[in-house]
Amino acid sequence: MRILVINSGSSSLKYRFLASNGEVIAKGLIERVGTDVPNHRAALEAALRDIDVPTVDAVGHRVVHGGERFRDATPITPDVIATLEELTPLAPLHNPPGLEGIRASLDLLKGKPNVAVFDTAFHATLPPEAYLYALPYDLYREHGVRRYGFHGTSHAFVAREAARIVERPLETLKIVTLHLGNGASATAVKGGVSVDTSMGFTPLEGLVMGTRSGDIDPAIGLWLAERFGAAQANDILNRRSGVLGVSGVSNDLRDVHRARIDGDERALLALQVMVHRLRQYVGAYAAVLGGLDVLAFTGGVGENDAWVRAEVLRGLEFLGLRLDSNANERGAARITLGDLPAALVVPTDEEGEIARQTAAVLSRR
């Protein structure tokens, strides 16, 4: 089955066309949607010029937020589209472009089955004690205020791949996956099932990210809104905080590292704050899991930043993780000494996971 994977962002459209054996037939990224490219339909039209459309068997779409309704990938129908529209308030920056990509695909690839694959679906297994906030229960029951979690396709793929690398059944392992990029999240995976995750009601909660604050005292958000207004508060927390906010340099860790090496104290501090939060979450999730077999680094930072990996691991020796400095500098798959527990570097493949889930849904039909 040949599957076209579409990831529609707020100002971009990423695509990958995969054969049944996982071979990449075509891939690309259309940027500046809404400026140089008028809309997602035009972006998809441009992408399809790179693809032999009659050979497309199905289309898989990344959808950021599936709420509580969608606990697995699902074929796209008018009812599904209507429900996704209802969920837009939960992901106002992410779901609308996803819907635009879906509508464009249904129009331009008529007759091809389309499947929605949700970032939130892998975390649908969280127990109530992990997904509920200590807020009035009616906020959950009537408005859906709860932890949903994101980056689910990445965490699912990486946990499965980690089990393959350590040659153990996934069902037997206690794994913490760290998806580290401009957006970042941690997930506790027990027996292949997500049992806790750092992102919450929105992708703002949790780890220190490129421009997002991650965990803060909720009163800070209220104070910012009262002092600067809600729109400005939202901008501060989502676009002006994180590594960029503390360092004053950049949200790109390559720039921050260059500043650190040149002696910029705030650049070093930003990295230390980020690493401290990472260690906190790994330690907390080891407690949630009742131990730790595998710590898996993935994402642009997790896969490529040996300094960050080393600094995280240097605080986790108590869990039995012993850094292999040479392996870490090489970016080897296994970067700790001994068998288990192990720290791994696992390149993620979100598009491949979307294609796999799309194929699985259609084969069940």
PyMOL commands that set and color helices and strands:
alter all, ss='L'
color gray80, all
select helices_A, chain A and resi 40-48+53-55+78-86+88-90+95-108+121-125+128-131+137-143+152-166+170-172+218-228+230-239+242-247+253-261+265-289+299-304+306-314+317-319+325-330+350-364
alter helices_A, ss='H'
color red, helices_A
select strands_A, chain A and resi 3-8+12-18+24-31+58-63+74-75+114-118+174-180+184-190+193-197+294-298+342-345
alter strands_A, ss='S'
color yellow, strands_A
deselect
rebuild
show_as cartoon
